[in-house]
Amino acid sequence: MIRDEKSLVLVANCGRLIRAYLRQVLSLEERDVVCLPTVQDSISATKRQAIDLILVDVDSCSSTDDRRWVELIVAADQRNIPTIVMSSLSTAEHKAFWLNKGAADFISKPLAKLALLARTESHLRARTRSNSLAATNKELSQKVKQLERLAITDGLTGLYNHRFFQERLKAELRRARRHGTQLSLAMCDIDHFKRVNDVFGHQSGDAVLGSISRVLKDICRASDLPARYGGEEFIVILPETNTKAAYAAVERMRGSIQALEFSDSRNKSFSVTASFGIATLEACMRSPSDLIECVDSGLYMAKQSGRNRTVIYGSQRAGKLGIIE
């Protein structure tokens, strides 16, 4: 996007007469000129203001320190600020020295008005094009990131979608096998969700899904991955988590869901509960589908045994539904 405001030209390290001449020649309706007598002040100005072009006089470099400061301002071109060097010494070696230091251009003194205007206008147009291109690239980059995010998230809940969950589960299973770490999986189903939609309306149902999604995100660690599995089902990958720790986290989720309060369009209040299954990776589970099948079995038992509870896969065989000793 092209700037609407005036271009800003910085004149650095010039004597009083040259500063006055440059201000007179370069100050136009669409351009502001700032004249600073020292290079140190000019460098500070480039950090505070959006400078579009720098003109610097290098004839006053009488010491090594002076030369070092001038070289710093000339190198501003490396920060995408074009710099024009002005000098009464116009040998090829002198020009090459400053161009190699980073100057965008070199103008010999005395400064001819038409040449000075043409050169500065050329660099300002290039600067405007550069700014416009940078703004376009930034906008495109943001759109690409947004599209990438949309491709892996569920539009309603903001959680990761089923496809991304499957990819991450494969990766986490490989990592757990490689490093010998534990991996747990939790699956959640909202109890009697069809009744919520039928009695309170689909908008209320969407509100329930959104609120439960926030509960899962709030309780999950940064390393966990909550996702919408489908419909009213959610699933959470819990890396480096044993059964006991997974059960504790899931019970916090279940209790938080039970504490939620909702109201429909007629201001009628209602609440919901959720059932959870948990499975922890075992040697006999060779693929992600094995782990999913086990956690689904735990969830099925949670619903069959009364809902609003957490069942650990395998615990039903021991008669200890969701109980950790």
ZADO-1210 file (C-alpha; in nm, 4 decimals, padded with zeros to 6 digits):
<atoms>
<atom x="00.0000" y="00.0000" z="00.0000" code="MET" pos="1"/>
<atom x="00.1458" y="00.3400" z="-00.1023" code="ILE" pos="2"/>
<atom x="00.1956" y="00.5908" z="00.1763" code="ARG" pos="3"/>
<atom x="-00.0547" y="00.8784" z="00.1895" code="ASP" pos="4"/>
<atom x="00.1683" y="01.0956" z="00.4075" code="GLU" pos="5"/>
<atom x="00.4630" y="01.3001" z="00.2883" code="LYS" pos="6"/>
<atom x="00.8000" y="01.1452" z="00.2129" code="SER" pos="7"/>
<atom x="01.0637" y="01.2290" z="00.4747" code="LEU" pos="8"/>
<atom x="01.4152" y="01.3208" z="00.3627" code="VAL" pos="9"/>
<atom x="01.6980" y="01.3419" z="00.6173" code="LEU" pos="10"/>
<atom x="01.9962" y="01.5692" z="00.5467" code="VAL" pos="11"/>
<atom x="02.2958" y="01.4731" z="00.7607" code="ALA" pos="12"/>
<atom x="02.6412" y="01.6074" z="00.8416" code="ASN" pos="13"/>
<atom x="02.6151" y="01.9193" z="00.6245" code="CYS" pos="14"/>
<atom x="02.7304" y="02.2745" z="00.6905" code="GLY" pos="15"/>
<atom x="02.4803" y="02.5530" z="00.7490" code="ARG" pos="16"/>
<atom x="02.4826" y="02.6838" z="00.3895" code="LEU" pos="17"/>
<atom x="02.4375" y="02.3418" z="00.2285" code="ILE" pos="18"/>
<atom x="02.1592" y="02.2582" z="00.4766" code="ARG" pos="19"/>
<atom x="01.9769" y="02.5754" z="00.3801" code="ALA" pos="20"/>
<atom x="02.0244" y="02.5066" z="00.0082" code="TYR" pos="21"/>
<atom x="01.9012" y="02.1472" z="00.0326" code="LEU" pos="22"/>
<atom x="01.6009" y="02.2467" z="00.2398" code="ARG" pos="23"/>
<atom x="01.5070" y="02.5064" z="-00.0207" code="GLN" pos="24"/>
<atom x="01.5536" y="02.2732" z="-00.3194" code="VAL" pos="25"/>
<atom x="01.4084" y="01.9542" z="-00.1756" code="LEU" pos="26"/>
<atom x="01.1144" y="02.0867" z="00.0273" code="SER" pos="27"/>
<atom x="00.8084" y="02.0212" z="-00.1871" code="LEU" pos="28"/>
<atom x="00.4372" y="01.9842" z="-00.1180" code="GLU" pos="29"/>
<atom x="00.4667" y="01.6044" z="-00.0932" code="GLU" pos="30"/>
<atom x="00.7985" y="01.5993" z="00.0883" code="ARG" pos="31"/>
<atom x="00.9382" y="01.7039" z="00.4286" code="ASP" pos="32"/>
<atom x="01.3086" y="01.7699" z="00.4866" code="VAL" pos="33"/>
<atom x="01.4815" y="01.7303" z="00.8224" code="VAL" pos="34"/>
<atom x="01.8338" y="01.8728" z="00.8510" code="CYS" pos="35"/>
<atom x="02.0600" y="01.7551" z="01.1339" code="LEU" pos="36"/>
<atom x="02.4164" y="01.8809" z="01.1732" code="PRO" pos="37"/>
<atom x="02.5747" y="01.5630" z="01.3131" code="THR" pos="38"/>
<atom x="02.5735" y="01.2013" z="01.2024" code="VAL" pos="39"/>
<atom x="02.5068" y="01.0846" z="01.5587" code="GLN" pos="40"/>
<atom x="02.1815" y="01.2837" z="01.5674" code="ASP" pos="41"/>
<atom x="02.0897" y="01.1495" z="01.2239" code="SER" pos="42"/>
<atom x="02.1393" y="00.7867" z="01.3265" code="ILE" pos="43"/>
<atom x="01.9144" y="00.8444" z="01.6269" code="SER" pos="44"/>
<atom x="01.6535" y="00.9978" z="01.3957" code="ALA" pos="45"/>
<atom x="01.6481" y="00.6862" z="01.1738" code="THR" pos="46"/>
<atom x="01.5504" y="00.4827" z="01.4798" code="LYS" pos="47"/>
<atom x="01.2706" y="00.7189" z="01.5824" code="ARG" pos="48"/>
<atom x="01.1197" y="00.8183" z="01.2488" code="GLN" pos="49"/>
<atom x="01.0258" y="00.6508" z="00.9211" code="ALA" pos="50"/>
<atom x="01.2977" y="00.8050" z="00.7039" code="ILE" pos="51"/>
<atom x="01.2550" y="00.7549" z="00.3279" code="ASP" pos="52"/>
<atom x="01.5863" y="00.8953" z="00.2010" code="LEU" pos="53"/>
<atom x="01.9140" y="01.0173" z="00.3530" code="ILE" pos="54"/>
<atom x="02.1585" y="01.2668" z="00.2023" code="LEU" pos="55"/>
<atom x="02.4924" y="01.2773" z="00.3815" code="VAL" pos="56"/>
<atom x="02.7964" y="01.4988" z="00.3213" code="ASP" pos="57"/>
<atom x="03.1190" y="01.2989" z="00.3642" code="VAL" pos="58"/>
<atom x="03.3655" y="01.5841" z="00.3107" code="ASP" pos="59"/>
<atom x="03.3789" y="01.6736" z="00.6792" code="SER" pos="60"/>
<atom x="03.5326" y="01.3381" z="00.7850" code="CYS" pos="61"/>
<atom x="03.8482" y="01.4705" z="00.9469" code="SER" pos="62"/>
<atom x="03.9167" y="01.1782" z="01.1795" code="SER" pos="63"/>
<atom x="03.8751" y="00.8017" z="01.2038" code="THR" pos="64"/>
<atom x="03.5812" y="00.8484" z="01.4394" code="ASP" pos="65"/>
<atom x="03.4109" y="01.0858" z="01.1951" code="ASP" pos="66"/>
<atom x="03.4569" y="00.8368" z="00.9131" code="ARG" pos="67"/>
<atom x="03.3183" y="00.5542" z="01.1287" code="ARG" pos="68"/>
<atom x="03.0023" y="00.7505" z="01.2131" code="TRP" pos="69"/>
<atom x="02.9482" y="00.8487" z="00.8493" code="VAL" pos="70"/>
<atom x="02.9936" y="00.4873" z="00.7411" code="GLU" pos="71"/>
<atom x="02.7198" y="00.3901" z="00.9876" code="LEU" pos="72"/>
<atom x="02.4708" y="00.6327" z="00.8385" code="ILE" pos="73"/>
<atom x="02.5654" y="00.5276" z="00.4852" code="VAL" pos="74"/>
<atom x="02.5015" y="00.1654" z="00.5830" code="ALA" pos="75"/>
<atom x="02.1414" y="00.2679" z="00.6577" code="ALA" pos="76"/>
<atom x="02.0750" y="00.1481" z="00.3037" code="ASP" pos="77"/>
<atom x="02.1146" y="-00.2027" z="00.4443" code="GLN" pos="78"/>
<atom x="01.8123" y="-00.1218" z="00.6620" code="ARG" pos="79"/>
<atom x="01.6184" y="-00.0393" z="00.3443" code="ASN" pos="80"/>
<atom x="01.6788" y="00.3374" z="00.3734" code="ILE" pos="81"/>
<atom x="01.8494" y="00.4587" z="00.0531" code="PRO" pos="82"/>
<atom x="02.1442" y="00.6906" z="00.1190" code="THR" pos="83"/>
<atom x="02.2907" y="00.9429" z="-00.1244" code="ILE" pos="84"/>
<atom x="02.6523" y="01.0436" z="-00.0554" code="VAL" pos="85"/>
<atom x="02.7549" y="01.4016" z="-00.1422" code="MET" pos="86"/>
<atom x="03.1207" y="01.4906" z="-00.1900" code="SER" pos="87"/>
<atom x="03.3411" y="01.7376" z="-00.3746" code="SER" pos="88"/>
<atom x="03.5897" y="01.4559" z="-00.4380" code="LEU" pos="89"/>
<atom x="03.4589" y="01.2707" z="-00.7424" code="SER" pos="90"/>
<atom x="03.7328" y="01.0225" z="-00.8280" code="THR" pos="91"/>
<atom x="03.6277" y="00.6737" z="-00.9300" code="ALA" pos="92"/>
<atom x="03.8011" y="00.5275" z="-00.6229" code="GLU" pos="93"/>
<atom x="03.6181" y="00.7659" z="-00.3873" code="HIS" pos="94"/>
<atom x="03.2803" y="00.6883" z="-00.5437" code="LYS" pos="95"/>
<atom x="03.3471" y="00.3138" z="-00.5340" code="ALA" pos="96"/>
<atom x="03.4463" y="00.3326" z="-00.1656" code="PHE" pos="97"/>
<atom x="03.1146" y="00.4824" z="-00.0566" code="TRP" pos="98"/>
<atom x="02.9037" y="00.2703" z="-00.2878" code="LEU" pos="99"/>
<atom x="03.0738" y="-00.0389" z="-00.1460" code="ASN" pos="100"/>
<atom x="02.9951" y="00.0855" z="00.2049" code="LYS" pos="101"/>
<atom x="02.6263" y="00.0741" z="00.1215" code="GLY" pos="102"/>
<atom x="02.5388" y="00.4056" z="-00.0426" code="ALA" pos="103"/>
<atom x="02.2580" y="00.3907" z="-00.2975" code="ALA" pos="104"/>
<atom x="02.3990" y="00.6817" z="-00.5000" code="ASP" pos="105"/>
<atom x="02.6786" y="00.9389" z="-00.5204" code="PHE" pos="106"/>
<atom x="02.6384" y="01.3074" z="-00.6131" code="ILE" pos="107"/>
<atom x="02.9352" y="01.5365" z="-00.6759" code="SER" pos="108"/>
<atom x="02.9486" y="01.8886" z="-00.5355" code="LYS" pos="109"/>
<atom x="02.8686" y="02.1586" z="-00.6273" code="PRO" pos="110"/>
<atom x="02.5139" y="02.0286" z="-00.6273" code="LEU" pos="111"/>
<atom x="02.3246" y="02.0969" z="-00.9504" code="ALA" pos="112"/>
<atom x="01.9565" y="02.1584" z="-00.8727" code="LYS" pos="113"/>
<atom x="01.8004" y="01.9592" z="-01.1593" code="LEU" pos="114"/>
<atom x="02.0303" y="01.6608" z="-01.1119" code="ALA" pos="115"/>
<atom x="01.9730" y="01.6696" z="-00.7362" code="LEU" pos="116"/>
<atom x="01.5938" y="01.6729" z="-00.7791" code="LEU" pos="117"/>
<atom x="01.6005" y="01.3971" z="-01.0398" code="ALA" pos="118"/>
<atom x="01.8203" y="01.1676" z="-00.8301" code="ARG" pos="119"/>
<atom x="01.6256" y="01.2180" z="-00.5073" code="THR" pos="120"/>
<atom x="01.2908" y="01.1707" z="-00.6837" code="GLU" pos="121"/>
<atom x="01.4155" y="00.8481" z="-00.8438" code="SER" pos="122"/>
<atom x="01.5162" y="00.7016" z="-00.5069" code="HIS" pos="123"/>
<atom x="01.1932" y="00.8142" z="-00.3394" code="LEU" pos="124"/>
<atom x="00.9856" y="00.6447" z="-00.6108" code="ARG" pos="125"/>
<atom x="01.1876" y="00.3262" z="-00.5618" code="ALA" pos="126"/>
<atom x="01.1366" y="00.3559" z="-00.1864" code="ARG" pos="127"/>
<atom x="00.7595" y="00.3923" z="-00.2344" code="THR" pos="128"/>
<atom x="00.7515" y="00.0848" z="-00.4587" code="ARG" pos="129"/>
<atom x="00.9579" y="-00.1071" z="-00.2018" code="SER" pos="130"/>
<atom x="00.7229" y="-00.0091" z="00.0798" code="ASN" pos="131"/>
<atom x="00.4211" y="-00.1034" z="-00.1295" code="SER" pos="132"/>
<atom x="00.5716" y="-00.4415" z="-00.2151" code="LEU" pos="133"/>
<atom x="00.6627" y="-00.5065" z="00.1495" code="ALA" pos="134"/>
<atom x="00.3078" y="-00.4226" z="00.2588" code="ALA" pos="135"/>
<atom x="00.1627" y="-00.6507" z="-00.0092" code="THR" pos="136"/>
<atom x="00.3952" y="-00.9349" z="00.0904" code="ASN" pos="137"/>
<atom x="00.3000" y="-00.8914" z="00.4559" code="LYS" pos="138"/>
<atom x="-00.0698" y="-00.8998" z="00.3700" code="GLU" pos="139"/>
<atom x="-00.0221" y="-01.2119" z="00.1565" code="LEU" pos="140"/>
<atom x="00.1787" y="-01.3790" z="00.4327" code="SER" pos="141"/>
<atom x="-00.0989" y="-01.3099" z="00.6826" code="GLN" pos="142"/>
<atom x="-00.3596" y="-01.4529" z="00.4432" code="LYS" pos="143"/>
<atom x="-00.1500" y="-01.7660" z="00.3865" code="VAL" pos="144"/>
<atom x="-00.1184" y="-01.8147" z="00.7631" code="LYS" pos="145"/>
<atom x="-00.4938" y="-01.7650" z="00.8001" code="GLN" pos="146"/>
<atom x="-00.5645" y="-02.0237" z="00.5301" code="LEU" pos="147"/>
<atom x="-00.3205" y="-02.2678" z="00.6898" code="GLU" pos="148"/>
<atom x="-00.4952" y="-02.2184" z="01.0238" code="ARG" pos="149"/>
<atom x="-00.8393" y="-02.2693" z="00.8666" code="LEU" pos="150"/>
<atom x="-00.7198" y="-02.5900" z="00.7036" code="ALA" pos="151"/>
<atom x="-00.6395" y="-02.7515" z="01.0380" code="ILE" pos="152"/>
<atom x="-00.9075" y="-02.6073" z="01.2663" code="THR" pos="153"/>
<atom x="-01.2777" y="-02.6664" z="01.3144" code="ASP" pos="154"/>
<atom x="-01.4745" y="-02.3573" z="01.2187" code="GLY" pos="155"/>
<atom x="-01.7323" y="-02.3803" z="01.4974" code="LEU" pos="156"/>
<atom x="-01.5167" y="-02.4645" z="01.7979" code="THR" pos="157"/>
<atom x="-01.1743" y="-02.3309" z="01.7001" code="GLY" pos="158"/>
<atom x="-01.0188" y="-02.6631" z="01.8009" code="LEU" pos="159"/>
<atom x="-00.8021" y="-02.8677" z="01.5678" code="TYR" pos="160"/>
<atom x="-01.0020" y="-03.0722" z="01.3210" code="ASN" pos="161"/>
<atom x="-01.0225" y="-03.4491" z="01.2778" code="HIS" pos="162"/>
<atom x="-00.7662" y="-03.4642" z="00.9965" code="ARG" pos="163"/>
<atom x="-00.5021" y="-03.2694" z="01.1859" code="PHE" pos="164"/>
<atom x="-00.5665" y="-03.4769" z="01.4978" code="PHE" pos="165"/>
<atom x="-00.4976" y="-03.7972" z="01.3027" code="GLN" pos="166"/>
<atom x="-00.1687" y="-03.6578" z="01.1724" code="GLU" pos="167"/>
<atom x="-00.0558" y="-03.5471" z="01.5158" code="ARG" pos="168"/>
<atom x="-00.1539" y="-03.8745" z="01.6783" code="LEU" pos="169"/>
<atom x="00.0652" y="-04.0646" z="01.4309" code="LYS" pos="170"/>
<atom x="00.3569" y="-03.8335" z="01.5099" code="ALA" pos="171"/>
<atom x="00.3062" y="-03.8559" z="01.8874" code="GLU" pos="172"/>
<atom x="00.2812" y="-04.2347" z="01.8751" code="LEU" pos="173"/>
<atom x="00.6102" y="-04.2555" z="01.6817" code="ARG" pos="174"/>
<atom x="00.7733" y="-04.0189" z="01.9302" code="ARG" pos="175"/>
<atom x="00.6486" y="-04.2174" z="02.2295" code="ALA" pos="176"/>
<atom x="00.7824" y="-04.5412" z="02.0783" code="ARG" pos="177"/>
<atom x="01.1162" y="-04.3828" z="01.9896" code="ARG" pos="178"/>
<atom x="01.1799" y="-04.2212" z="02.3289" code="HIS" pos="179"/>
<atom x="01.0012" y="-04.4750" z="02.5477" code="GLY" pos="180"/>
<atom x="00.7611" y="-04.2134" z="02.6881" code="THR" pos="181"/>
<atom x="00.3983" y="-04.2584" z="02.7812" code="GLN" pos="182"/>
<atom x="00.1088" y="-04.1355" z="02.5715" code="LEU" pos="183"/>
<atom x="-00.2554" y="-04.1088" z="02.6726" code="SER" pos="184"/>
<atom x="-00.5672" y="-04.0302" z="02.4767" code="LEU" pos="185"/>
<atom x="-00.8984" y="-03.8980" z="02.6095" code="ALA" pos="186"/>
<atom x="-01.2294" y="-03.8988" z="02.4229" code="MET" pos="187"/>
<atom x="-01.5334" y="-03.6965" z="02.5288" code="CYS" pos="188"/>
<atom x="-01.8982" y="-03.7167" z="02.4267" code="ASP" pos="189"/>
<atom x="-02.1635" y="-03.4673" z="02.5385" code="ILE" pos="190"/>
<atom x="-02.4435" y="-03.6555" z="02.7124" code="ASP" pos="191"/>
<atom x="-02.7875" y="-03.6354" z="02.5465" code="HIS" pos="192"/>
<atom x="-02.6696" y="-03.3693" z="02.3040" code="PHE" pos="193"/>
<atom x="-02.9518" y="-03.4400" z="02.0584" code="LYS" pos="194"/>
<atom x="-03.1947" y="-03.3411" z="02.3319" code="ARG" pos="195"/>
<atom x="-03.0143" y="-03.0063" z="02.3712" code="VAL" pos="196"/>
<atom x="-03.0654" y="-02.9330" z="02.0004" code="ASN" pos="197"/>
<atom x="-03.4260" y="-03.0562" z="01.9995" code="ASP" pos="198"/>
<atom x="-03.5388" y="-02.8767" z="02.3164" code="VAL" pos="199"/>
<atom x="-03.3256" y="-02.5608" z="02.3262" code="PHE" pos="200"/>
<atom x="-03.2381" y="-02.5133" z="01.9588" code="GLY" pos="201"/>
<atom x="-02.9325" y="-02.5569" z="01.7438" code="HIS" pos="202"/>
<atom x="-02.7911" y="-02.2171" z="01.8406" code="GLN" pos="203"/>
<atom x="-02.7871" y="-02.3330" z="02.2010" code="SER" pos="204"/>
<atom x="-02.6217" y="-02.6541" z="02.0854" code="GLY" pos="205"/>
<atom x="-02.3499" y="-02.4528" z="01.9107" code="ASP" pos="206"/>
<atom x="-02.2996" y="-02.2493" z="02.2278" code="ALA" pos="207"/>
<atom x="-02.2517" y="-02.5717" z="02.4240" code="VAL" pos="208"/>
<atom x="-01.9916" y="-02.6975" z="02.1758" code="LEU" pos="209"/>
<atom x="-01.8055" y="-02.3654" z="02.1907" code="GLY" pos="210"/>
<atom x="-01.8043" y="-02.3527" z="02.5716" code="SER" pos="211"/>
<atom x="-01.6839" y="-02.7109" z="02.6093" code="ILE" pos="212"/>
<atom x="-01.4092" y="-02.6387" z="02.3579" code="SER" pos="213"/>
<atom x="-01.2903" y="-02.3486" z="02.5738" code="ARG" pos="214"/>
<atom x="-01.2914" y="-02.5732" z="02.8819" code="VAL" pos="215"/>
<atom x="-01.0704" y="-02.8249" z="02.7056" code="LEU" pos="216"/>
<atom x="-00.8297" y="-02.5554" z="02.5852" code="LYS" pos="217"/>
<atom x="-00.8105" y="-02.3922" z="02.9271" code="ASP" pos="218"/>
<atom x="-00.7268" y="-02.7166" z="03.1078" code="ILE" pos="219"/>
<atom x="-00.4952" y="-02.8646" z="02.8456" code="CYS" pos="220"/>
<atom x="-00.1231" y="-02.7986" z="02.8645" code="ARG" pos="221"/>
<atom x="00.0652" y="-02.6376" z="02.5768" code="ALA" pos="222"/>
<atom x="00.1909" y="-02.9818" z="02.4754" code="SER" pos="223"/>
<atom x="-00.1596" y="-03.1349" z="02.4664" code="ASP" pos="224"/>
<atom x="-00.3764" y="-03.1290" z="02.1568" code="LEU" pos="225"/>
<atom x="-00.7548" y="-03.0973" z="02.1939" code="PRO" pos="226"/>
<atom x="-00.9557" y="-03.1559" z="01.8765" code="ALA" pos="227"/>
<atom x="-01.3128" y="-03.1912" z="01.7601" code="ARG" pos="228"/>
<atom x="-01.3487" y="-03.5550" z="01.6647" code="TYR" pos="229"/>
<atom x="-01.6906" y="-03.5174" z="01.5058" code="GLY" pos="230"/>
<atom x="-02.0410" y="-03.4053" z="01.6001" code="GLY" pos="231"/>
<atom x="-02.0524" y="-03.3743" z="01.9776" code="GLU" pos="232"/>
<atom x="-01.7343" y="-03.5765" z="02.0323" code="GLU" pos="233"/>
<atom x="-01.3980" y="-03.4313" z="02.1308" code="PHE" pos="234"/>
<atom x="-01.0603" y="-03.5955" z="02.1670" code="ILE" pos="235"/>
<atom x="-00.7406" y="-03.4898" z="02.3465" code="VAL" pos="236"/>
<atom x="-00.3856" y="-03.6128" z="02.2875" code="ILE" pos="237"/>
<atom x="-00.1885" y="-03.6114" z="02.6135" code="LEU" pos="238"/>
<atom x="00.1832" y="-03.6644" z="02.5383" code="PRO" pos="239"/>
<atom x="00.4188" y="-03.7866" z="02.8108" code="GLU" pos="240"/>
<atom x="00.1190" y="-03.8556" z="03.0355" code="THR" pos="241"/>
<atom x="00.0477" y="-04.1720" z="03.2291" code="ASN" pos="242"/>
<atom x="-00.2997" y="-04.2995" z="03.3111" code="THR" pos="243"/>
<atom x="-00.3133" y="-04.1414" z="03.6556" code="LYS" pos="244"/>
<atom x="-00.2202" y="-03.7949" z="03.5303" code="ALA" pos="245"/>
<atom x="-00.4583" y="-03.8274" z="03.2354" code="ALA" pos="246"/>
<atom x="-00.7426" y="-03.9248" z="03.4671" code="TYR" pos="247"/>
<atom x="-00.6774" y="-03.6230" z="03.6919" code="ALA" pos="248"/>
<atom x="-00.6804" y="-03.3842" z="03.3935" code="ALA" pos="249"/>
<atom x="-00.9927" y="-03.5380" z="03.2435" code="VAL" pos="250"/>
<atom x="-01.1805" y="-03.5236" z="03.5722" code="GLU" pos="251"/>
<atom x="-01.1058" y="-03.1503" z="03.5885" code="ARG" pos="252"/>
<atom x="-01.2490" y="-03.1174" z="03.2391" code="MET" pos="253"/>
<atom x="-01.5585" y="-03.3181" z="03.3265" code="ARG" pos="254"/>
<atom x="-01.6215" y="-03.1191" z="03.6448" code="GLY" pos="255"/>
<atom x="-01.5788" y="-02.7877" z="03.4616" code="SER" pos="256"/>
<atom x="-01.8235" y="-02.8948" z="03.1918" code="ILE" pos="257"/>
<atom x="-02.0799" y="-02.9956" z="03.4518" code="GLN" pos="258"/>
<atom x="-02.0457" y="-02.6511" z="03.6150" code="ALA" pos="259"/>
<atom x="-02.1268" y="-02.4633" z="03.2930" code="LEU" pos="260"/>
<atom x="-02.4600" y="-02.2836" z="03.2759" code="GLU" pos="261"/>
<atom x="-02.6480" y="-02.2054" z="02.9551" code="PHE" pos="262"/>
<atom x="-02.9694" y="-02.0329" z="02.8543" code="SER" pos="263"/>
<atom x="-03.1680" y="-02.0516" z="02.5317" code="ASP" pos="264"/>
<atom x="-03.3340" y="-01.7747" z="02.3301" code="SER" pos="265"/>
<atom x="-03.6286" y="-01.7769" z="02.5732" code="ARG" pos="266"/>
<atom x="-03.3870" y="-01.7340" z="02.8635" code="ASN" pos="267"/>
<atom x="-03.4542" y="-02.0875" z="02.9830" code="LYS" pos="268"/>
<atom x="-03.1551" y="-02.2191" z="03.1763" code="SER" pos="269"/>
<atom x="-02.9996" y="-02.5602" z="03.1305" code="PHE" pos="270"/>
<atom x="-02.6718" y="-02.7453" z="03.1845" code="SER" pos="271"/>
<atom x="-02.4977" y="-03.0446" z="03.0311" code="VAL" pos="272"/>
<atom x="-02.2663" y="-03.3245" z="03.1326" code="THR" pos="273"/>
<atom x="-02.0073" y="-03.5232" z="02.9419" code="ALA" pos="274"/>
<atom x="-01.8703" y="-03.8757" z="02.9450" code="SER" pos="275"/>
<atom x="-01.5017" y="-03.9510" z="02.8965" code="PHE" pos="276"/>
<atom x="-01.2918" y="-04.2499" z="02.8023" code="GLY" pos="277"/>
<atom x="-00.9160" y="-04.2745" z="02.8581" code="ILE" pos="278"/>
<atom x="-00.6592" y="-04.5079" z="02.7043" code="ALA" pos="279"/>
<atom x="-00.2838" y="-04.5148" z="02.7580" code="THR" pos="280"/>
<atom x="-00.0482" y="-04.6546" z="02.4962" code="LEU" pos="281"/>
<atom x="00.0470" y="-05.0173" z="02.5553" code="GLU" pos="282"/>
<atom x="00.2890" y="-05.2482" z="02.3758" code="ALA" pos="283"/>
<atom x="00.0035" y="-05.4341" z="02.2083" code="CYS" pos="284"/>
<atom x="-00.1243" y="-05.1124" z="02.0444" code="MET" pos="285"/>
<atom x="00.0638" y="-05.0983" z="01.7157" code="ARG" pos="286"/>
<atom x="-00.1171" y="-04.8164" z="01.5349" code="SER" pos="287"/>
<atom x="-00.3096" y="-04.4960" z="01.6063" code="PRO" pos="288"/>
<atom x="-00.6334" y="-04.6781" z="01.5231" code="SER" pos="289"/>
<atom x="-00.5592" y="-04.9314" z="01.8011" code="ASP" pos="290"/>
<atom x="-00.5314" y="-04.6498" z="02.0566" code="LEU" pos="291"/>
<atom x="-00.8447" y="-04.4793" z="01.9228" code="ILE" pos="292"/>
<atom x="-01.0378" y="-04.8051" z="01.9385" code="GLU" pos="293"/>
<atom x="-00.9364" y="-04.8517" z="02.3016" code="CYS" pos="294"/>
<atom x="-01.0294" y="-04.4991" z="02.4103" code="VAL" pos="295"/>
<atom x="-01.3591" y="-04.5343" z="02.2233" code="ASP" pos="296"/>
<atom x="-01.4228" y="-04.8547" z="02.4172" code="SER" pos="297"/>
<atom x="-01.3662" y="-04.6661" z="02.7452" code="GLY" pos="298"/>
<atom x="-01.6058" y="-04.3913" z="02.6347" code="LEU" pos="299"/>
<atom x="-01.8682" y="-04.6482" z="02.5367" code="TYR" pos="300"/>
<atom x="-01.8480" y="-04.8054" z="02.8808" code="MET" pos="301"/>
<atom x="-01.8776" y="-04.4609" z="03.0456" code="ALA" pos="302"/>
<atom x="-02.2029" y="-04.3992" z="02.8612" code="LYS" pos="303"/>
<atom x="-02.3345" y="-04.7503" z="02.9200" code="GLN" pos="304"/>
<atom x="-02.2653" y="-04.7298" z="03.2920" code="SER" pos="305"/>
<atom x="-02.4608" y="-04.4112" z="03.3535" code="GLY" pos="306"/>
<atom x="-02.2878" y="-04.1193" z="03.1706" code="ARG" pos="307"/>
<atom x="-02.1184" y="-03.8163" z="03.3303" code="ASN" pos="308"/>
<atom x="-01.8173" y="-04.0225" z="03.4301" code="ARG" pos="309"/>
<atom x="-01.4668" y="-04.1131" z="03.3184" code="THR" pos="310"/>
<atom x="-01.3759" y="-04.4735" z="03.2351" code="VAL" pos="311"/>
<atom x="-01.0219" y="-04.5919" z="03.1789" code="ILE" pos="312"/>
<atom x="-00.9808" y="-04.8543" z="02.9080" code="TYR" pos="313"/>
<atom x="-00.9172" y="-05.1897" z="03.0735" code="GLY" pos="314"/>
<atom x="-01.0498" y="-05.0840" z="03.4143" code="SER" pos="315"/>
<atom x="-01.3949" y="-05.2194" z="03.3307" code="GLN" pos="316"/>
<atom x="-01.2493" y="-05.5704" z="03.3202" code="ARG" pos="317"/>
<atom x="-01.1257" y="-05.5243" z="03.6768" code="ALA" pos="318"/>
<atom x="-01.4564" y="-05.3780" z="03.7916" code="GLY" pos="319"/>
<atom x="-01.2969" y="-05.0409" z="03.8755" code="LYS" pos="320"/>
<atom x="-01.4583" y="-04.7970" z="03.6373" code="LEU" pos="321"/>
<atom x="-01.2535" y="-04.4801" z="03.6312" code="GLY" pos="322"/>
<atom x="-01.0940" y="-04.5404" z="03.9700" code="ILE" pos="323"/>
<atom x="-00.7224" y="-04.4824" z="04.0188" code="ILE" pos="324"/>
<atom x="-00.5687" y="-04.6448" z="04.3214" code="GLU" pos="325"/>
</atoms>
